[in-house]
Amino acid sequence: MDNIYNLSFKDLEDYFISKGEKKYKGEQVFDWLYRKKVTNFDEMKNIKKEIIEMLKKEFSMRTLSITKVERDIDVNKYLFSLSDCEKVEAVLMDHPYGNSLCISTQVGCNMGCKFCESGRLKKIRNLETHEMIEQILLVEEECKKRISHVVVMGIGEPFDNYDNLVKFIEIINHPKGMELGSRHITVSTCGVVPKIQKFMELPYQVNLAISLHAPNDEIRNSIMPINKVYPISVLMDTLKEYIKITNRRVTFEYILLDGVNDTSECATELAHLVKGMNCYINLIPYNETNNISYKRTKSLNISNFYDILKKNKINVTVRREYGSKISAACGQLRSKKED
């Protein structure tokens, strides 16, 4: 039995046409799902009873449940239980510009970034499109707020779940559904070059963030196995093509690790690497965990790194820290079954 949240607007129209019904009924159902946000088929009041019964027989609906909520200042972290009893996490952040939800795309992750808690559990499976969408719907119900921004940066490598990711973006971006604007959606990748090349051909003007974290292959190889497959030169050439085709700015995420990638030399090398690109760099103070030995860069070194980039006329910010007290900060999410 398929889940109805796996179906796009056009999928629903085609479904009703295949059943000998008018395609406008697909729009009606889509409206109930994403505007009125019903939790079961019986709440769809302007749909004929026989069609409701048909939908019940052919589609499931809600399959995720919130197992635990942890709260910090301006942050909620949600632990979800999936239908097969696997677990994923998502983080809600209250920004001045709106409510941003960081969602997961996989149970576990195969990218193996050495500093990331999420990758300690190898990938068990991809999340289906509906499991990504349900994270948004369930959080909106729990917090009684509209999610205005979505960041695909939780557990998993989004481009390792490419087809489900693209369908997810299509559904939440649709003007007759959640109507989340493209510029309110950010997808983060550690650098899966073939999928970046596919992604740049899509019509969605969503934001692309690259987990870079090193200015050269030697350092990046030591902390990010993906770099041995797609080294920095290949990644940068692809991103320059991405910028040319999409006319969109790229964000480079750079976690500062004490004694690893936080020196003045690294800052200078990073400035030269991105010089002339339509991009900005988001410096991220490392969030330490009990299971990984990397340490947080000292505040003085963060300031020095920032200043060197600024002097080289690179657009740079230092990310505001959210949720480290509840292990909800960048790199701290995990598919945990304990607690």
C-alpha positions as semicolon CSV with decimal commas, in nm:
position;residue;x (nm);y (nm);z (nm)
1;M;0,000;0,000;0,000
2;D;0,149;0,334;-0,108
3;N;0,144;0,638;0,118
4;I;-0,062;0,927;-0,015
5;Y;0,208;1,180;0,081
6;N;0,432;1,016;-0,181
7;L;0,204;1,154;-0,454
8;S;0,264;1,491;-0,615
9;F;-0,015;1,722;-0,734
10;K;0,009;1,574;-1,085
11;D;0,027;1,219;-0,946
12;L;-0,305;1,274;-0,770
13;E;-0,465;1,419;-1,085
14;D;-0,341;1,121;-1,287
15;Y;-0,465;0,880;-1,021
16;F;-0,822;1,010;-1,040
17;I;-0,816;1,013;-1,421
18;S;-0,704;0,648;-1,412
19;K;-1,010;0,574;-1,196
20;G;-1,247;0,739;-1,442
21;E;-1,292;1,044;-1,219
22;K;-1,239;1,413;-1,293
23;K;-0,883;1,529;-1,233
24;Y;-1,000;1,823;-1,018
25;K;-1,057;1,571;-0,741
26;G;-0,680;1,536;-0,720
27;E;-0,661;1,907;-0,645
28;Q;-0,929;1,868;-0,378
29;V;-0,738;1,590;-0,203
30;F;-0,409;1,783;-0,231
31;D;-0,581;2,080;-0,068
32;W;-0,704;1,865;0,221
33;L;-0,357;1,720;0,273
34;Y;-0,146;2,036;0,258
35;R;-0,372;2,337;0,316
36;K;-0,626;2,200;0,560
37;K;-0,377;1,938;0,686
38;V;-0,623;1,666;0,780
39;T;-0,496;1,361;0,966
40;N;-0,730;1,101;0,814
41;F;-0,933;1,053;0,498
42;D;-1,270;1,086;0,672
43;E;-1,202;1,455;0,738
44;M;-1,215;1,530;0,363
45;K;-1,572;1,658;0,375
46;N;-1,629;1,752;0,009
47;I;-1,511;1,412;-0,121
48;K;-1,774;1,147;-0,197
49;K;-1,792;0,860;0,052
50;E;-1,715;0,596;-0,210
51;I;-1,400;0,782;-0,310
52;I;-1,297;0,812;0,056
53;E;-1,336;0,435;0,090
54;M;-1,130;0,382;-0,225
55;L;-0,852;0,604;-0,088
56;K;-0,854;0,414;0,242
57;K;-0,810;0,082;0,060
58;E;-0,530;0,202;-0,167
59;F;-0,329;0,445;0,046
60;S;-0,190;0,478;0,393
61;M;-0,164;0,823;0,549
62;R;0,024;0,916;0,867
63;T;0,295;0,664;0,961
64;L;0,540;0,866;1,175
65;S;0,497;0,947;1,540
66;I;0,683;1,184;1,771
67;T;0,854;0,977;2,039
68;K;1,030;1,257;2,225
69;V;1,062;1,637;2,224
70;E;1,357;1,816;2,383
71;R;1,349;2,194;2,421
72;D;1,612;2,466;2,448
73;I;1,602;2,841;2,388
74;D;1,453;2,894;2,040
75;V;1,502;2,524;1,957
76;N;1,297;2,204;1,972
77;K;1,447;1,865;1,883
78;Y;1,208;1,590;1,773
79;L;1,272;1,217;1,780
80;F;1,045;1,035;1,533
81;S;0,957;0,669;1,529
82;L;0,904;0,528;1,179
83;S;0,665;0,249;1,082
84;D;0,949;-0,008;1,098
85;C;1,053;0,121;1,443
86;E;1,365;0,296;1,310
87;K;1,431;0,647;1,444
88;V;1,531;0,984;1,297
89;E;1,555;1,336;1,436
90;A;1,458;1,685;1,319
91;V;1,524;2,027;1,469
92;L;1,293;2,329;1,479
93;M;1,466;2,667;1,507
94;D;1,289;2,993;1,585
95;H;1,457;3,264;1,376
96;P;1,358;3,632;1,346
97;Y;1,257;3,559;0,985
98;G;1,041;3,254;1,067
99;N;1,033;2,894;1,184
100;S;1,296;2,676;1,020
101;L;1,287;2,296;1,035
102;C;1,599;2,087;0,972
103;I;1,481;1,747;0,850
104;S;1,645;1,407;0,799
105;T;1,655;1,211;0,471
106;Q;1,802;0,875;0,577
107;V;1,821;0,639;0,872
108;G;2,196;0,657;0,930
109;C;2,450;0,785;0,678
110;N;2,721;0,624;0,464
111;M;2,930;0,936;0,401
112;G;3,147;0,872;0,708
113;C;3,250;1,230;0,787
114;K;3,482;1,187;1,085
115;F;3,345;1,477;1,290
116;C;2,974;1,399;1,249
117;E;2,764;1,211;1,504
118;S;2,500;1,124;1,244
119;G;2,742;0,912;1,042
120;R;2,833;0,683;1,332
121;L;2,534;0,470;1,232
122;K;2,579;0,340;0,877
123;K;2,285;0,389;0,646
124;I;2,003;0,146;0,714
125;R;1,770;0,286;0,450
126;N;1,651;0,596;0,270
127;L;1,348;0,780;0,395
128;E;1,059;0,781;0,153
129;T;0,917;1,113;0,037
130;H;0,621;1,084;0,273
131;E;0,852;1,033;0,571
132;M;1,022;1,364;0,497
133;I;0,690;1,543;0,451
134;E;0,545;1,396;0,770
135;Q;0,831;1,545;0,971
136;I;0,702;1,890;0,871
137;L;0,336;1,810;0,931
138;L;0,391;1,653;1,273
139;V;0,613;1,937;1,395
140;E;0,360;2,196;1,281
141;E;0,089;2,014;1,476
142;E;0,304;1,985;1,788
143;C;0,432;2,343;1,799
144;K;0,114;2,506;1,659
145;K;0,323;2,715;1,419
146;R;0,366;2,722;1,043
147;I;0,704;2,602;0,916
148;S;0,826;2,880;0,687
149;H;1,171;2,742;0,600
150;V;1,300;2,387;0,548
151;V;1,664;2,286;0,568
152;V;1,751;1,940;0,437
153;M;2,055;1,901;0,658
154;G;1,965;1,646;0,925
155;I;2,060;1,278;0,934
156;G;2,175;1,140;0,598
157;E;2,318;1,268;0,270
158;P;2,022;1,413;0,075
159;F;2,178;1,347;-0,266
160;D;2,220;0,981;-0,170
161;N;1,838;0,976;-0,165
162;Y;1,801;1,188;-0,475
163;D;1,469;1,079;-0,628
164;N;1,276;1,098;-0,301
165;L;1,440;1,435;-0,226
166;V;1,331;1,584;-0,560
167;K;0,974;1,459;-0,516
168;F;0,973;1,606;-0,163
169;I;1,081;1,947;-0,296
170;E;0,818;1,933;-0,573
171;I;0,541;1,865;-0,320
172;I;0,630;2,120;-0,051
173;N;0,702;2,388;-0,313
174;H;0,372;2,345;-0,499
175;P;0,160;2,666;-0,499
176;K;-0,158;2,474;-0,420
177;G;-0,003;2,288;-0,129
178;M;0,241;2,392;0,144
179;E;0,360;2,669;-0,087
180;L;0,708;2,682;0,060
181;G;0,903;2,914;-0,169
182;S;1,216;2,779;-0,337
183;R;1,430;3,033;-0,158
184;H;1,294;2,907;0,174
185;I;1,430;2,557;0,100
186;T;1,798;2,468;0,148
187;V;1,960;2,137;0,054
188;S;2,299;2,046;0,198
189;T;2,541;1,796;0,045
190;C;2,892;1,684;0,126
191;G;2,971;1,694;-0,246
192;V;2,811;1,415;-0,449
193;V;2,915;1,563;-0,782
194;P;2,695;1,365;-1,026
195;K;2,383;1,458;-0,829
196;I;2,483;1,825;-0,812
197;Q;2,508;1,810;-1,192
198;K;2,155;1,666;-1,212
199;F;2,022;1,909;-0,954
200;M;2,135;2,215;-1,149
201;E;1,907;2,115;-1,438
202;L;1,591;2,123;-1,226
203;P;1,352;2,420;-1,232
204;Y;1,357;2,467;-0,854
205;Q;1,562;2,767;-0,741
206;V;1,635;2,620;-0,399
207;N;1,944;2,706;-0,199
208;L;2,243;2,474;-0,221
209;A;2,483;2,437;0,071
210;I;2,812;2,248;0,042
211;S;2,974;2,086;0,344
212;L;3,332;2,180;0,256
213;H;3,518;2,192;0,590
214;A;3,869;2,203;0,439
215;P;4,061;2,419;0,190
216;N;4,269;2,138;0,035
217;D;4,254;1,768;-0,048
218;E;4,500;1,661;0,219
219;I;4,285;1,786;0,506
220;R;3,953;1,703;0,343
221;N;4,063;1,347;0,266
222;S;4,141;1,297;0,633
223;I;3,799;1,404;0,758
224;M;3,561;1,345;0,464
225;P;3,591;1,018;0,267
226;I;3,376;1,161;-0,015
227;N;3,673;1,379;-0,116
228;K;3,868;1,071;-0,228
229;V;3,597;1,012;-0,488
230;Y;3,524;1,374;-0,580
231;P;3,828;1,587;-0,489
232;I;3,806;1,959;-0,430
233;S;3,910;2,054;-0,786
234;V;3,627;1,845;-0,934
235;L;3,378;1,975;-0,679
236;M;3,471;2,340;-0,738
237;D;3,452;2,307;-1,117
238;T;3,104;2,156;-1,079
239;L;2,992;2,436;-0,847
240;K;3,117;2,703;-1,085
241;E;2,904;2,542;-1,354
242;Y;2,612;2,525;-1,109
243;I;2,639;2,898;-1,039
244;K;2,663;2,977;-1,410
245;I;2,353;2,773;-1,499
246;T;2,132;2,861;-1,201
247;N;2,256;3,211;-1,124
248;R;2,224;3,111;-0,759
249;R;2,469;3,174;-0,478
250;V;2,628;2,871;-0,312
251;T;2,686;2,844;0,062
252;F;3,002;2,675;0,185
253;E;2,970;2,529;0,533
254;Y;3,299;2,514;0,721
255;I;3,314;2,349;1,064
256;L;3,618;2,471;1,255
257;L;3,808;2,184;1,421
258;D;4,079;2,269;1,669
259;G;4,424;2,206;1,521
260;V;4,285;2,049;1,205
261;N;4,145;2,311;0,968
262;D;4,144;2,635;1,170
263;T;4,486;2,787;1,106
264;S;4,562;3,120;0,941
265;E;4,711;2,926;0,650
266;C;4,383;2,737;0,606
267;A;4,186;3,062;0,607
268;T;4,412;3,215;0,342
269;E;4,395;2,901;0,128
270;L;4,016;2,893;0,160
271;A;3,991;3,257;0,052
272;H;4,193;3,182;-0,262
273;L;3,985;2,870;-0,333
274;V;3,651;3,056;-0,348
275;K;3,776;3,392;-0,478
276;G;3,549;3,528;-0,750
277;M;3,266;3,281;-0,690
278;N;2,909;3,386;-0,610
279;C;2,917;3,232;-0,266
280;Y;2,945;3,290;0,102
281;I;3,111;3,094;0,378
282;N;2,928;2,991;0,693
283;L;3,180;2,926;0,969
284;I;3,048;2,676;1,223
285;P;3,201;2,643;1,570
286;Y;3,230;2,268;1,626
287;N;2,977;2,106;1,857
288;E;3,162;1,845;2,058
289;T;3,009;1,505;2,134
290;N;3,102;1,230;2,378
291;N;3,180;0,981;2,100
292;I;3,413;1,184;1,876
293;S;3,754;1,320;1,974
294;Y;3,761;1,643;1,770
295;K;3,760;1,961;1,975
296;R;3,607;2,302;1,930
297;T;3,828;2,577;1,790
298;K;3,916;2,848;2,039
299;S;3,718;3,172;2,011
300;L;4,031;3,368;1,925
301;N;4,104;3,136;1,632
302;I;3,746;3,165;1,507
303;S;3,778;3,545;1,507
304;N;4,116;3,528;1,334
305;F;3,982;3,291;1,066
306;Y;3,684;3,520;1,008
307;D;3,904;3,830;0,985
308;I;4,134;3,676;0,724
309;L;3,837;3,588;0,504
310;K;3,694;3,938;0,547
311;K;4,027;4,100;0,455
312;N;4,023;3,891;0,138
313;K;3,675;4,029;0,060
314;I;3,500;3,694;0,108
315;N;3,137;3,700;0,226
316;V;3,146;3,518;0,558
317;T;2,932;3,469;0,867
318;V;2,975;3,276;1,190
319;R;2,673;3,057;1,248
320;R;2,467;3,135;1,552
321;E;2,463;2,832;1,778
322;Y;2,135;2,652;1,830
323;G;2,052;2,358;2,052
324;S;2,393;2,232;2,163
325;K;2,257;2,173;2,516
326;I;2,012;1,916;2,379
327;S;2,248;1,769;2,113
328;A;2,044;1,943;1,844
329;A;2,327;2,145;1,690
330;C;2,499;2,088;1,357
331;G;2,661;1,743;1,343
332;Q;2,499;1,619;1,663
333;L;2,183;1,450;1,531
334;R;2,170;1,073;1,527
335;S;1,925;0,792;1,463
336;K;1,920;0,704;1,828
337;K;1,714;0,425;1,977
338;E;1,819;0,481;2,335
339;D;1,645;0,715;2,581
